[in-house]
Amino acid sequence: MDKTKSESAPDKKETGSKKKPKVKNDAQLLIRINGVERDEFLALCDDLDTSAAREIRRFIRSFIREHQETDDQ
């Protein structure tokens, strides 16, 4: 008897992958910066094959971790 794709393909939930649940980015932060700095930042992000949003999120997370550690002492 032939199995159909849905019968033979493992369900994603059954594969046992332990991915972290994604946190939804549901807020925005509006900042005003110098246009030249913005253009340089975007160009550098492009050269480094990353995005401005990714780098800003990375900075914010690092900043929070750094200052939470000092607050706990």
C-alpha positions as CSV (number, residue, x, y, z in Angstrom):
1,M,0.0,0.0,0.0
2,D,1.4,3.4,-1.0
3,K,1.5,6.1,1.7
4,T,0.6,9.7,0.7
5,K,2.9,12.5,1.5
6,S,0.9,13.6,4.5
7,E,1.1,10.1,6.0
8,S,4.8,9.5,5.4
9,A,6.2,13.0,6.1
10,P,7.0,13.6,9.8
11,D,5.1,16.3,11.4
12,K,7.2,19.3,12.5
13,K,6.0,18.9,16.0
14,E,7.1,15.3,16.1
15,T,10.7,15.9,15.0
16,G,11.8,16.8,18.5
17,S,13.4,20.1,17.5
18,K,13.9,22.3,20.6
19,K,13.7,25.8,19.1
20,K,13.1,28.7,21.3
21,P,9.7,30.3,20.8
22,K,10.1,33.5,18.8
23,V,9.3,36.7,20.6
24,K,7.2,38.9,18.4
25,N,8.7,42.3,17.6
26,D,5.5,44.3,18.1
27,A,6.9,47.8,19.0
28,Q,8.7,50.5,17.2
29,L,11.3,53.1,18.3
30,L,11.6,56.3,16.3
31,I,14.9,58.1,16.6
32,R,16.3,61.2,14.8
33,I,19.9,61.1,13.8
34,N,22.2,63.0,11.5
35,G,21.6,62.1,7.8
36,V,25.3,61.6,7.1
37,E,25.6,59.2,10.1
38,R,22.5,57.3,9.0
39,D,23.9,56.9,5.5
40,E,27.3,55.8,6.8
41,F,25.6,53.3,9.2
42,L,23.4,51.8,6.5
43,A,26.3,51.5,4.1
44,L,28.4,49.8,6.7
45,C,25.6,47.4,7.6
46,D,25.3,46.6,3.9
47,D,29.0,46.0,3.6
48,L,28.8,43.7,6.6
49,D,25.8,41.8,5.2
50,T,23.5,42.8,8.1
51,S,20.6,45.2,8.6
52,A,20.4,48.4,10.5
53,A,17.4,47.0,12.5
54,R,19.3,43.8,13.4
55,E,22.3,45.8,14.7
56,I,20.2,48.3,16.6
57,R,18.3,45.3,18.3
58,R,21.7,43.7,19.1
59,F,22.9,46.9,20.7
60,I,19.7,47.3,22.7
61,R,19.9,43.7,24.0
62,S,23.6,44.1,24.9
63,F,23.0,47.5,26.6
64,I,20.2,46.0,28.7
65,R,22.3,43.0,29.7
66,E,25.2,45.2,30.6
67,H,23.2,47.5,32.8
68,Q,21.1,44.8,34.4
69,E,24.3,43.1,35.7
70,T,25.5,46.3,37.3
71,D,22.0,46.9,38.8
72,D,22.1,43.5,40.5
73,Q,25.3,44.2,42.4
